[in-house]
Amino acid sequence: MSEGIAQPDQRVENEGGTRDLFSKFDDIIHTRETLLATGVEDPYNLVMEKVLSPTRAICNGRDTILLGTYNYMGMTFDPDVLDAGKQALADFGSGTTGSRVLNGTYQGHKECEDALKEFYNMDSAMVFSTGYQANLGIISTIAGKGDYVVLDIDSHASIYDGCAMGNAEIVPFRHNDIEAMEKRLRRIPEDAGKLVILEGVYSMLGDVAPLKEMVAIAKKYGAMVLVDEAHSMGFIGENGRGVCEEQGVIDDVDFIIGTFSKSVGTVGGFCVSNHPKFDIMRLVCRPYVFTASLPPSVVATAATSIRKLMHGSNKRAHLWENSKVLHKGLVDLGFEIGTDEPQSAIIAVIMPDLQRGAMMWEALLKEGLYVNLARPPATPANMTLLRCSLCAEHSAEEVQTILQMFDRAGKAVGILAS
Ligand SMILES: Cc1ncc(COP(=O)(O)O)c(C=O)c1O
């Protein structure tokens, strides 16, 4: 082991003998330093020096294809979206400096919520400052002490944090396992408050939930249902409403959570619902009340983008084509992929271990391709993944170039036979 690498037990106490509260991070510091000591570039410290388009940026001085941005519908440089943002910046200033319930609700926030209601054809919409806060706020507010939250074990961190904040009883079940979910529901006292939380697309492997079956079971046991459509909004479903639309259950779910940081192409989060009392959330939901609202330019870009996504069927078709070509191409090259068939715009390439995953990530970057390196504990089954998220603005030629880059990098690193 090289000098200067901290051993896990070295930092428990500082000089004064007081316990260092940072000692709990020693394992992760050690793993990181061991990896960086091999000379590999830090995969979590990349700087985009200039962003040229939804699919290209300058990284390390080099023109790089972006394949890890979740910018599924490529709205970040849409001329109408940019114009709306510039106009709002000029008309309303750079920020609201206030909570939605005080001075932070501008015309633009209302228009953004109207666009969401129209997009989903739902009665109510509530915009949060991020998707993380939307999950945190809605889950912690509706599921409190004594209530039960039944959730897929691979749920996003914001879902778990929402459960922890609300202090509800968390009942996890095996990923996408319909029977396991029913078994958990059966054991919960009949008269208890129950919330089932599912995601349309799970972002690690890019697989889709069997919502049709799961929502039916949840209803059978009297549970309310919340579906996080962060990775499916805009792309999946005839009108881009997500997996709930695709599987015909949109009218049966109680809450849909989403984000503006993926298909919508900006930042923010939301919840839509048909619940008759939903509006009370604006007064009782702490992550909505006790934080500043989104800047006017952001809600203006979001509203414009959402309205354009309603008419995005050509883009959706092209994105499906990209996803199919990339999935098949990677399988043909000899890579192991997280799903047998492409189910979303996420294609997860399974790496043999963290070391070779980081080497492959770096080799791809040197080729001029950016993907996400995902590693335990964020990944299921301790996998190291190169997560590729496609964009509707990737051309067919770019997808072929991406495949050639994977081929060369895979051979250089020894993951593919040369
Ligand atoms: C499933 C899921 N929910 C919620 C979020 C949070 O979204 P935001 O980036 O808007 O905070 C993410 C972000 O990665 C996500 O993947």
PDBQT file of the ligand as one rigid body, heavy atoms in Angstrom, charges set to zero:
ROOT
HETATM    1  C1  LIG A 501     -35.799   8.196  -8.620  1.00  0.00    +0.000 C 
HETATM    2  C2  LIG A 501     -35.354   9.578  -8.264  1.00  0.00    +0.000 A 
HETATM    3  N1  LIG A 501     -36.150  10.340  -7.489  1.00  0.00    +0.000 NA
HETATM    4  C3  LIG A 501     -35.803  11.582  -7.140  1.00  0.00    +0.000 A 
HETATM    5  C4  LIG A 501     -34.612  12.136  -7.549  1.00  0.00    +0.000 A 
HETATM    6  C5  LIG A 501     -34.238  13.518  -7.093  1.00  0.00    +0.000 C 
HETATM    7  O1  LIG A 501     -34.339  14.439  -8.135  1.00  0.00    +0.000 OA
HETATM    8  P1  LIG A 501     -33.641  15.876  -8.069  1.00  0.00    +0.000 P 
HETATM    9  O2  LIG A 501     -32.377  15.771  -8.857  1.00  0.00    +0.000 OA
HETATM   10  O3  LIG A 501     -34.619  16.794  -8.703  1.00  0.00    +0.000 OA
HETATM   11  O4  LIG A 501     -33.394  16.208  -6.647  1.00  0.00    +0.000 OA
HETATM   12  C6  LIG A 501     -33.761  11.396  -8.359  1.00  0.00    +0.000 A 
HETATM   13  C7  LIG A 501     -32.490  11.988  -8.804  1.00  0.00    +0.000 C 
HETATM   14  O5  LIG A 501     -31.560  11.400  -9.208  1.00  0.00    +0.000 OA
HETATM   15  C8  LIG A 501     -34.125  10.074  -8.721  1.00  0.00    +0.000 A 
HETATM   16  O6  LIG A 501     -33.332   9.320  -9.455  1.00  0.00    +0.000 OA
ENDROOT
TORSDOF 0
